[in-house]
Amino acid sequence: QVQLVESGGGLVQAGGSLRLSCAASGRTFSSYAVGWFRQAPGKEREFVAAISWSGGNTFYADSVKGRFTISRDNARNTVYLQMNSLKPEDTAVYYCAATAKPPWTAQRMGIMPNYDYWGQGTQVTVSS
């Protein structure tokens, strides 16, 4: 069992930066791949970024590539999402999710049903 708690959301002006954290409980967190998803008001939840259990493989949605960076610190049971050059269209609730089921491919990591555990989300608001 893994419990995930997101933090780091808030209000920021366009062009600014935020770093989200996803803290996990459980001694086997290092064996899980982790993804970030987001859901804007009135829209479906969408994939943002993902990272393999070792951190060796990362995946990004085209909309955030070059602006967002996902990383992890397994010693701290935490995954981070560094968000730079934020745009108003990045406004959403951001969720982290974990899966222990390989393979961790770009296609598979972008699909929500492949994840076993989800956090409650953290709000990110980008003002213009």
C-alpha positions in Angstrom: 0.0 0.0 0.0 1.3 3.5 -0.9 -0.2 6.8 0.2 0.6 9.9 -1.8 0.4 13.5 -0.6 1.0 16.4 -3.0 2.2 19.9 -1.9 3.7 23.0 -3.4 0.7 24.4 -5.3 -0.3 28.0 -5.2 -0.9 31.2 -7.1 1.8 32.5 -9.4 2.0 35.0 -12.2 2.5 33.9 -15.8 6.2 33.3 -16.4 6.8 32.2 -12.9 7.8 28.9 -11.3 6.5 26.4 -8.8 7.8 23.1 -7.5 5.4 20.4 -6.6 6.2 17.6 -4.3 4.7 14.2 -4.1 5.6 12.5 -0.8 4.9 8.8 -0.4 4.6 6.5 2.5 5.7 2.9 2.2 9.1 1.3 2.3 8.9 0.0 -1.3 8.3 3.4 -2.9 11.5 3.1 -4.9 10.0 0.3 -6.9 7.1 2.5 -8.2 7.0 4.6 -11.2 5.3 7.9 -10.6 3.3 10.2 -12.8 1.8 13.7 -12.6 -1.6 14.4 -14.1 -3.7 17.6 -14.0 -7.3 18.5 -14.3 -8.5 22.0 -15.3 -12.1 23.1 -14.5 -14.5 21.5 -17.0 -11.8 19.4 -18.6 -10.7 15.8 -18.4 -7.7 14.8 -16.4 -4.6 14.7 -18.5 -1.1 13.4 -18.4 1.7 15.8 -17.5 4.9 13.9 -16.8 6.2 10.5 -15.4 9.4 9.0 -14.1 10.5 5.4 -13.8 11.4 3.8 -10.5 15.1 4.6 -10.9 14.6 8.0 -12.3 16.5 6.9 -15.5 13.5 7.4 -17.8 11.3 10.4 -17.9 8.2 11.2 -20.1 6.5 14.5 -20.8 3.3 15.7 -22.4 4.1 17.9 -25.4 2.4 20.9 -23.8 5.0 21.0 -20.9 8.1 19.7 -22.6 11.0 22.1 -22.1 9.2 23.9 -19.2 8.6 21.2 -16.6 11.1 18.7 -15.1 10.2 15.6 -13.1 12.7 14.1 -10.7 12.7 11.9 -7.7 14.7 11.3 -4.4 14.0 7.8 -3.4 15.9 8.3 -0.1 13.2 10.9 0.8 10.3 9.0 -0.8 9.5 12.1 -2.9 8.9 12.9 -6.5 9.1 16.5 -7.7 7.7 18.5 -10.6 9.6 21.7 -11.3 7.4 24.0 -13.3 8.9 26.9 -15.1 7.6 29.5 -17.5 4.1 28.9 -16.3 1.2 29.9 -18.4 -2.5 30.5 -17.5 -3.4 27.3 -19.3 -1.3 25.4 -16.8 -4.0 26.3 -14.1 -5.4 23.0 -12.8 -5.4 20.6 -9.9 -2.2 18.5 -10.1 -2.3 14.9 -9.0 0.5 12.4 -8.5 0.0 8.7 -9.0 2.1 5.6 -8.6 2.3 2.2 -10.3 4.5 -0.8 -9.7 3.5 -2.5 -13.0 6.0 -2.4 -15.8 6.8 -1.8 -18.6 7.2 1.9 -18.1 6.9 3.1 -21.6 5.9 6.6 -22.8 2.5 5.3 -24.0 1.7 3.3 -20.9 2.7 6.0 -18.4 0.3 8.4 -19.9 -2.8 6.2 -19.2 -4.5 6.7 -15.9 -5.9 3.2 -15.4 -2.3 1.9 -15.3 -1.8 3.7 -12.0 -2.7 2.0 -8.7 -2.4 4.9 -6.2 -3.4 8.5 -6.4 -3.0 11.6 -4.2 -5.6 14.1 -3.4 -4.2 16.8 -5.6 -2.8 20.3 -5.2 -4.2 23.5 -6.9 -2.0 25.5 -9.2 -3.3 28.8 -10.4 -1.4 30.9 -13.0 -2.6 34.5 -13.4 -2.1 36.4 -16.6 
